[in-house]
Amino acid sequence: MKIRYFDNAATTRVKKEVLEEMLPYFTENYGNPSSLYSIGRISKKAIEEARKKVANLINATPNEIYFTGCGSESDNTIIKGIAYSYQKKGRHIITSQIEHPAVLHTCQMLERKGFEVTYLKVDKEGRIDIDELRNSIRNDTILISIMFANNEIGTIQPIEMISKIAKMYNIVFHTDAVQACGNVPIDVKRMGIDSLSLSGHKLYAPKGIGVLYVRNGIEFEKFMDGGHQEKNKRAGTENVAGIIGLGKACELANHNLEEHMRHLTELRDYFIQQVQEKIEGAMLNGGIENRLPGNANIAFPFVDGEALLLNLDAKGICASSGSACTSGSTAPSHVLSSIGKSDELARSSLRFTFGEENTKEDIDFLVENLCEIIKKLKSN
């Protein structure tokens, strides 16, 4: 049975070009980058070349790029690192209600340590209110962490407006851009972003490699003690092959971004149109404007989302009911609840996220099976 994959927000396949770039660092150039002999120096040089490629994708400088194990580690590192470094100035942090668990749970942990956190509400499309952000700022606010684009409903936040406000009050601004990097243009200099998290497996690189960008001049406490790696900010022998793969994936994303966005936007809009025309009551969660090009989160009223997922899986169709990082939870999506969806609607919603290999024929197959399965489920 052919697998049709519509869950690229959860993870992406590793591109052939990426894998080919990685392979020599498993078998030939396997030296430890901290070693002085030749195969160690080869690994070290390759890491620095990859660092440049990552920096180019977001218009950073290479010495502002730190390699981590994943996006969650990057979020943890900077939020805790800023909190502990700036706590003499203040202990107040601002974030939003719809952040990834890596941000929300880190903030909740800091609250238990005596920090105070303001969780901004969002509107029905998932966007924060800039006036609420401005009014939430206090003399002791040290960090604003607002995600670039939401992992469930694809909402893109007004990043440049947020950064301007943060700079006005001399507050560090971090954005979780795990879903955005490689899918929309990001320029950390033009947008005024102080820190950014990204993850390799969301843009056709392998799992187990992430990046933390931190603007030069911003101090943060290191997350992991041990060796001197990553400018003494992230101890541990580097994941050389993963770093090389991420560098190649960022290079490809940089070269193909315009075409990538066009293709995914066409698929997304075609899918939404077909679903709304052919499935009675189906509704888009979040707005169509300010949305990631490949994201469509749809509510199917009076249909159990889990049953729908299982029936789709039986047809070789992969989708999801929300963030892969909350898949073990029985509670309705905190993102859908925050945009005003009832528990019933939240549990009847599925997320479809498209990738480069998807075609219109795939969408037709998906919609056809959705129609048949939903009709069957409603008749039971």
DRENVODO-444005 format. One record per residue (C-alpha): x, z, y negated. Coordinates in steps of 0.05 Angstrom, whole numbers, padded with zeros to 5 digits, always signed. Each point is the difference from the previous one (the first is absolute). Example, Ala and Ser with C-alpha at 12.3 -4.5 7.8 and 13.67 -1.06 7.14 Angstrom:
+00246+00156+00090+00027-00013-00069
end
This chain:
+00000+00000+00000+00027-00019-00068+00010+00058-00048-00025-00011-00071+00032+00052-00045-00034+00024-00064+00034+00067-00011+00062-00018-00041-00009+00061-00044+00015+00042+00062+00062-00040+00019+00026-00071+00001+00037-00039+00052+00075-00007-00009+00014-00070-00024+00045-00043+00043+00050-00009-00057+00002+00076-00009+00013+00013+00073+00055-00052+00004+00035+00032-00059-00004+00068+00034+00024-00017+00070+00076-00002-00012-00003+00072-00026-00023+00023+00068+00052-00035+00043+00059-00026-00041+00004+00034-00068-00020+00068+00027+00051+00042-00038-00018+00063-00038-00002-00018-00074+00039+00063-00016+00058-00022+00044+00063-00032-00029+00013-00052+00054-00023-00072-00005-00068+00003+00035-00018+00062-00041+00019-00036-00064-00042-00060+00021-00061+00046+00008+00013+00033-00067+00005-00067-00036-00064-00025+00033-00037+00063-00023+00022-00012-00072-00022-00073+00004-00068+00023+00026-00004+00051-00057+00008-00058-00050-00056-00039+00034-00048+00059-00003+00019+00013-00073-00014-00073-00017-00070+00004+00027-00020+00054-00050+00051-00016-00056+00039+00063+00010+00076+00009+00003+00031+00011+00069+00025+00070-00016-00073+00021-00012-00019-00017+00072+00002+00054+00054-00015-00016+00072-00046+00048+00037-00036+00001+00067-00068-00021-00025-00047+00000-00060-00024+00070+00016+00071+00027-00003+00010-00035-00066-00063+00033-00028+00020+00068+00026+00071-00008-00027-00018-00017-00071-00060+00046-00009+00036+00061+00028+00065-00021-00032-00030-00005-00070-00040+00063+00009+00060+00042+00018+00047-00033-00050-00048+00006-00060-00034+00066+00016+00034+00036-00057-00035-00049-00047-00067+00007+00035-00038+00003+00065-00058-00047-00013-00010-00066+00037-00053-00054-00010-00023-00046+00056-00066-00032+00023-00052+00016+00052+00012-00064+00038+00074+00004+00013+00032-00010+00068+00005+00065+00042+00076-00001-00011-00014+00014-00074-00062+00044+00007+00029+00045+00054+00066+00006-00037-00037+00022-00062-00042+00049+00040+00064+00029+00029+00028+00009-00071-00064+00035-00021+00014+00051+00054+00069+00009-00032-00030+00016-00068-00005-00069-00032-00065-00024-00031-00028-00069+00015-00055-00039-00036-00035-00051+00044-00030-00054-00044-00067-00029+00019-00011-00075+00008-00058-00046-00018-00041-00040+00050+00055-00052+00005+00054+00052+00012+00034-00002-00068+00021+00063-00037-00026+00014-00070+00057-00006-00050-00033+00049-00047-00006+00052+00055+00074-00010+00015+00018+00010-00072-00044+00062-00006+00030+00030+00063+00070+00001-00027+00027+00069-00018+00064+00026-00031+00024+00018+00070-00017-00068+00033+00063-00026+00034-00025-00057+00045-00055-00052+00004-00006-00033+00068-00053-00055+00005+00002-00053+00054+00009-00072-00020-00053-00026+00047-00046+00038+00047+00012-00008+00075-00074+00000+00019-00038-00038-00055+00058-00037-00032-00013+00024-00071+00058-00014-00048+00009+00054-00053+00016-00013-00074+00074+00015+00013+00027-00021-00068-00050+00042-00038+00016+00060+00044+00075-00009-00012-00009-00005-00075-00038+00066-00001+00052+00033+00044+00057-00023-00046-00038+00023-00061+00002+00071+00028+00068-00005+00033-00029+00007+00070+00029-00033+00062-00046-00054+00029+00002-00015+00074-00042-00052+00037-00011-00008+00074+00005-00076+00005+00002-00005+00076-00061-00047+00001+00020-00038-00063+00072-00019+00012+00004-00071+00026-00074-00012-00015-00001+00001-00077+00055-00007-00052+00035+00065-00018+00050+00008-00056+00021+00072-00007+00034-00012-00067-00056-00038-00033-00053+00046+00029+00038+00064-00019+00000+00029+00071+00048+00058+00009-00005+00005+00075-00032-00042+00055-00009+00005+00076-00003-00058+00048-00001-00010+00075+00032-00055+00041-00055-00009+00052-00051-00018-00052+00038-00064-00020+00023-00030+00066+00060+00045+00010+00006+00051+00057-00029+00070+00004+00045+00058-00015+00030-00024-00066-00024+00016-00070+00025+00000-00071-00002+00048-00058+00015-00030-00068+00020+00051-00053+00018-00022-00071+00070+00017-00021+00001+00065-00039-00055+00035+00038+00024+00060+00040-00033+00021+00065+00019+00049+00055+00021-00032+00065-00048+00003+00057+00048+00003+00058+00066+00038+00005+00060-00023+00041+00047-00058-00014+00014-00037-00064-00042-00062+00013-00044-00032-00054+00039+00029-00057-00006+00069+00032-00076-00003-00006-00020-00016+00072+00045+00024+00056+00005-00034+00067+00031-00062+00029-00034-00061-00029-00049-00042+00039+00044-00061-00010-00042-00052+00037-00064+00026-00033+00032-00004-00069+00024-00071+00013-00069-00020+00023-00033+00031-00061+00049-00036-00045-00017-00067+00031-00075+00015-00003+00006+00016-00074+00039-00064-00012-00054-00041+00035-00055+00036-00038+00034-00013-00066+00005-00074+00014-00070-00010+00028-00041+00049-00041-00043-00050-00039-00019-00039+00063-00011+00064+00039-00048+00027-00052-00038-00066-00005-00009-00005+00075-00023+00072+00009-00047-00003-00060-00034-00062+00029-00009+00033+00068-00026+00064-00031-00051-00034-00045-00023-00047+00055-00010+00058+00048-00039+00041-00051-00044-00059-00017-00015-00015+00074-00015+00072+00017-00047+00010-00059-00036-00065+00015-00008+00011+00075-00005+00075+00010-00059+00034-00033+00017+00061-00041+00076-00008+00006+00034+00025-00063+00070+00000-00027+00031+00068-00012+00037-00001-00066+00001-00056-00051+00024-00072+00009+00042+00004-00064+00065+00040+00000+00003-00005+00076+00056-00016+00048-00005-00074+00021-00006+00014+00075-00047+00061+00000-00074+00000+00017-00034+00066+00016-00072-00011+00021-00058+00048+00013-00049-00022+00053-00060+00047-00010-00033+00030+00062+00059-00021+00044+00049+00049+00031+00069-00021-00023+00036+00026+00062-00047-00037+00046+00009-00063-00041+00076+00007+00004-00001+00008+00076-00045-00060+00009+00045-00042-00045+00060+00023+00041-00034-00025+00063+00000-00069-00033+00074+00005-00018-00013+00017-00073+00041+00054-00034-00027+00035-00061-00004+00073-00022-00046+00053-00028+00050+00021-00054+00071+00025-00006+00040+00000+00064+00028+00067-00022-00068+00032+00004-00025-00033+00064-00002+00066+00037-00048+00031-00050-00075+00005+00013-00015+00011-00073-00026-00059-00042+00052-00036-00043+00020+00042-00060+00009-00066-00038-00071-00025+00013-00028+00069-00015+00038+00000-00066-00031-00066-00022-00070+00028+00014-00015-00025+00070-00043+00044+00044+00029+00026+00065-00045-00048+00037+00024-00060-00038+00072+00023+00006-00006+00004+00075-00030-00070+00003+00057-00031-00039+00058-00041+00027+00064-00024-00033+00024-00071+00011+00069-00017-00028+00026-00070+00007+00070-00026+00010+00040-00064-00005-00017-00024+00070-00076+00006-00009-00040-00064-00011-00071-00018-00021-00014-00015+00074+00019+00072+00015-00049+00024-00054-00056-00043+00030+00014+00030+00069-00001+00070-00031-00065-00010-00038-00034-00032+00060+00017+00059+00044-00019+00050-00054-00069-00032-00004-00010+00003+00075+00026+00071+00010-00038+00029-00059-00065-00032+00025+00012+00030+00069+00017+00069-00028-00062+00001-00044-00045-00019+00057+00025+00057+00045
end
